Amino acid sequence: MQVLQFQRDGRHGSNLSQSIFSTHKNPKYFPDPEKIDPSRFEGKGPASCTFVPFGGGTQVCPRMEYACLEIFTFMHNGVTKFKLEKANPDEKIAFNP
């Protein structure tokens, strides 16, 4: 993690917050940020501290674990309770493409 030192006018001991949109919607970190593009999270994914949907440090969302559990439950139910078929039966499935 990179630490940036800077000076800011204000009282000593004041809290400073960052808007997550300053990085989540920044084309420098996420090209075409308005486009839904799951592939941007493949491989190494986004740079450290640029994608923080649940906050971080002392301000982390208390429901982060619950949200992850909900996603895993949704995925589990999708795989176990539904019959999945290929749209094109002749298409080969590539493992580790």
PASEBA-1860 file (N, C-alpha, C; in nm, 3 decimals):
! residues 97
1> MQVLQFQR> 0.083/-0.117/0.000/0.000/0.000/0.000/0.088/0.124/0.000 ~ 0.052/0.219/-0.081/0.128/0.344/-0.089/0.066/0.446/0.007 ~ 0.151/0.513/0.082/0.106/0.616/0.174/0.143/0.751/0.116 ~ 0.046/0.838/0.107/0.068/0.971/0.053/0.064/1.071/0.167 ~ 0.169/1.148/0.181/0.172/1.251/0.285/0.131/1.383/0.223 ~ 0.046/1.456/0.293/0.001/1.586/0.244/-0.042/1.672/0.362 ~ -0.058/1.799/0.337/-0.106/1.891/0.440/-0.244/1.939/0.402 ~ -0.327/1.956/0.501/-0.465/2.000/0.478/-0.499/2.103/0.583
9> DGRHGSNL> -0.563/2.211/0.541/-0.607/2.311/0.638/-0.718/2.252/0.725 ~ -0.718/2.286/0.851/-0.821/2.239/0.943/-0.765/2.222/1.082 ~ -0.852/2.187/1.173/-0.809/2.167/1.311/-0.733/2.036/1.326 ~ -0.635/2.035/1.414/-0.559/1.914/1.444/-0.655/1.809/1.502 ~ -0.643/1.687/1.455/-0.727/1.578/1.505/-0.859/1.563/1.431 ~ -0.883/1.646/1.331/-1.007/1.635/1.254/-1.005/1.507/1.171 ~ -1.122/1.452/1.145/-1.133/1.334/1.060/-1.131/1.374/0.914 ~ -1.075/1.288/0.832/-1.069/1.310/0.688/-1.123/1.185/0.620
17> SQSIFSTH> -1.216/1.201/0.531/-1.277/1.088/0.462/-1.253/1.099/0.312 ~ -1.253/0.985/0.246/-1.238/0.981/0.101/-1.367/0.927/0.042 ~ -1.414/0.988/-0.063/-1.529/0.936/-0.135/-1.482/0.821/-0.223 ~ -1.549/0.706/-0.212/-1.508/0.592/-0.294/-1.527/0.621/-0.443 ~ -1.616/0.712/-0.475/-1.639/0.744/-0.616/-1.520/0.815/-0.679 ~ -1.433/0.873/-0.596/-1.315/0.939/-0.651/-1.222/0.839/-0.718 ~ -1.227/0.714/-0.678/-1.148/0.611/-0.746/-1.236/0.519/-0.829 ~ -1.354/0.480/-0.779/-1.439/0.387/-0.852/-1.482/0.441/-0.988
25> KNPKYFPD> -1.497/0.570/-1.000/-1.541/0.631/-1.126/-1.428/0.702/-1.199 ~ -1.304/0.677/-1.159/-1.189/0.745/-1.218/-1.135/0.663/-1.335 ~ -1.138/0.716/-1.458/-1.088/0.642/-1.575/-0.940/0.606/-1.564 ~ -0.865/0.674/-1.479/-0.724/0.640/-1.459/-0.711/0.499/-1.402 ~ -0.802/0.461/-1.315/-0.797/0.329/-1.252/-0.890/0.228/-1.319 ~ -1.003/0.277/-1.369/-1.103/0.190/-1.432/-1.143/0.250/-1.566 ~ -1.078/0.207/-1.675/-1.115/0.260/-1.807/-1.264/0.238/-1.833 ~ -1.330/0.339/-1.886/-1.474/0.336/-1.913/-1.550/0.291/-1.787
33> PEKIDPSR> -1.542/0.370/-1.679/-1.596/0.328/-1.549/-1.747/0.306/-1.546 ~ -1.822/0.362/-1.639/-1.967/0.343/-1.641/-2.007/0.209/-1.702 ~ -1.914/0.143/-1.769/-1.941/0.015/-1.835/-1.926/-0.100/-1.736 ~ -2.020/-0.192/-1.737/-2.008/-0.312/-1.653/-1.910/-0.405/-1.723 ~ -1.795/-0.428/-1.662/-1.690/-0.508/-1.724/-1.623/-0.597/-1.618 ~ -1.680/-0.715/-1.590/-1.622/-0.803/-1.489/-1.478/-0.844/-1.519 ~ -1.436/-0.839/-1.645/-1.300/-0.882/-1.679/-1.195/-0.791/-1.616 ~ -1.233/-0.671/-1.575/-1.134/-0.581/-1.513/-1.086/-0.634/-1.378
41> FEGKGPAS> -1.156/-0.733/-1.323/-1.118/-0.790/-1.194/-1.043/-0.922/-1.210 ~ -1.017/-0.964/-1.334/-0.942/-1.087/-1.358/-0.794/-1.063/-1.335 ~ -0.720/-1.170/-1.312/-0.576/-1.158/-1.291/-0.547/-1.086/-1.160 ~ -0.464/-0.985/-1.167/-0.429/-0.908/-1.046/-0.544/-0.819/-1.001 ~ -0.635/-0.786/-1.091/-0.746/-0.700/-1.055/-0.702/-0.555/-1.043 ~ -0.787/-0.473/-0.983/-0.753/-0.331/-0.971/-0.638/-0.308/-0.873 ~ -0.572/-0.195/-0.889/-0.461/-0.160/-0.800/-0.510/-0.149/-0.656 ~ -0.422/-0.175/-0.563/-0.455/-0.169/-0.421/-0.519/-0.035/-0.384
49> CTFVPFGG> -0.622/-0.041/-0.304/-0.693/0.077/-0.251/-0.768/0.157/-0.357 ~ -0.789/0.101/-0.476/-0.868/0.173/-0.576/-1.011/0.120/-0.582 ~ -1.034/-0.002/-0.538/-1.169/-0.059/-0.535/-1.200/-0.100/-0.392 ~ -1.280/-0.021/-0.326/-1.311/-0.047/-0.184/-1.462/-0.037/-0.161 ~ -1.540/-0.131/-0.216/-1.685/-0.121/-0.205/-1.736/-0.129/-0.062 ~ -1.659/-0.188/0.029/-1.702/-0.200/0.168/-1.621/-0.110/0.260 ~ -1.548/-0.016/0.204/-1.465/0.071/0.286/-1.339/-0.004/0.328 ~ -1.273/0.047/0.430/-1.152/-0.019/0.477/-1.105/0.039/0.609
57> GTQVCPRM> -1.009/-0.029/0.668/-0.953/0.019/0.794/-1.058/0.021/0.904 ~ -1.062/0.129/0.979/-1.158/0.140/1.089/-1.299/0.169/1.039 ~ -1.313/0.202/0.912/-1.444/0.237/0.857/-1.501/0.127/0.767 ~ -1.457/0.002/0.786/-1.506/-0.107/0.702/-1.654/-0.134/0.735 ~ -1.729/-0.169/0.634/-1.873/-0.195/0.650/-1.894/-0.315/0.741 ~ -1.977/-0.302/0.844/-1.999/-0.414/0.935/-2.075/-0.529/0.870 ~ -2.139/-0.506/0.758/-2.214/-0.611/0.690/-2.139/-0.673/0.572 ~ -2.009/-0.647/0.563/-1.931/-0.700/0.451/-1.936/-0.853/0.449
65> EYACLEIF> -1.916/-0.917/0.562/-1.917/-1.064/0.567/-2.055/-1.117/0.528 ~ -2.160/-1.050/0.572/-2.295/-1.093/0.538/-2.319/-1.081/0.387 ~ -2.273/-0.973/0.327/-2.289/-0.954/0.183/-2.217/-1.064/0.105 ~ -2.097/-1.099/0.148/-2.022/-1.206/0.080/-2.094/-1.340/0.097 ~ -2.146/-1.367/0.216/-2.220/-1.490/0.240/-2.344/-1.496/0.152 ~ -2.411/-1.383/0.136/-2.530/-1.377/0.051/-2.495/-1.407/-0.095 ~ -2.383/-1.356/-0.142/-2.339/-1.383/-0.279/-2.307/-1.531/-0.297 ~ -2.235/-1.590/-0.201/-2.202/-1.733/-0.210/-2.328/-1.819/-0.205
73> TFMHNGVT> -2.426/-1.781/-0.123/-2.552/-1.855/-0.115/-2.626/-1.848/-0.247 ~ -2.630/-1.730/-0.308/-2.694/-1.713/-0.437/-2.628/-1.802/-0.542 ~ -2.495/-1.803/-0.545/-2.422/-1.884/-0.643/-2.447/-2.033/-0.617 ~ -2.444/-2.075/-0.492/-2.468/-2.215/-0.457/-2.607/-2.258/-0.504 ~ -2.708/-2.177/-0.474/-2.844/-2.211/-0.516/-2.857/-2.213/-0.667 ~ -2.790/-2.124/-0.735/-2.795/-2.122/-0.880/-2.738/-2.248/-0.942 ~ -2.635/-2.303/-0.880/-2.571/-2.424/-0.933/-2.645/-2.550/-0.891 ~ -2.697/-2.555/-0.770/-2.757/-2.678/-0.719/-2.907/-2.691/-0.746
81> KFKLEKAN> -2.977/-2.582/-0.761/-3.123/-2.590/-0.775/-3.174/-2.571/-0.917 ~ -3.084/-2.541/-1.009/-3.124/-2.521/-1.148/-3.044/-2.613/-1.239 ~ -3.105/-2.651/-1.349/-3.035/-2.732/-1.448/-2.968/-2.636/-1.546 ~ -2.837/-2.643/-1.554/-2.762/-2.555/-1.643/-2.732/-2.628/-1.774 ~ -2.757/-2.561/-1.884/-2.729/-2.618/-2.015/-2.651/-2.518/-2.098 ~ -2.569/-2.571/-2.187/-2.494/-2.483/-2.278/-2.590/-2.428/-2.382 ~ -2.574/-2.302/-2.416/-2.657/-2.241/-2.520/-2.628/-2.307/-2.654 ~ -2.503/-2.343/-2.677/-2.461/-2.410/-2.799/-2.406/-2.547/-2.758
89> PDEKIAFN> -2.484/-2.655/-2.775/-2.441/-2.788/-2.730/-2.311/-2.836/-2.793 ~ -2.276/-2.786/-2.911/-2.154/-2.831/-2.978/-2.029/-2.757/-2.930 ~ -2.047/-2.652/-2.853/-1.932/-2.572/-2.808/-1.857/-2.646/-2.697 ~ -1.725/-2.648/-2.709/-1.640/-2.713/-2.608/-1.626/-2.620/-2.488 ~ -1.616/-2.680/-2.370/-1.593/-2.602/-2.249/-1.443/-2.594/-2.227 ~ -1.392/-2.472/-2.212/-1.249/-2.451/-2.191/-1.223/-2.433/-2.043 ~ -1.141/-2.522/-1.986/-1.101/-2.509/-1.847/-0.971/-2.432/-1.841 ~ -0.961/-2.337/-1.750/-0.842/-2.253/-1.737/-0.804/-2.189/-1.871
97> P> -0.896/-2.110/-1.928/-0.868/-2.051/-2.060/-0.751/-1.955/-2.057
END
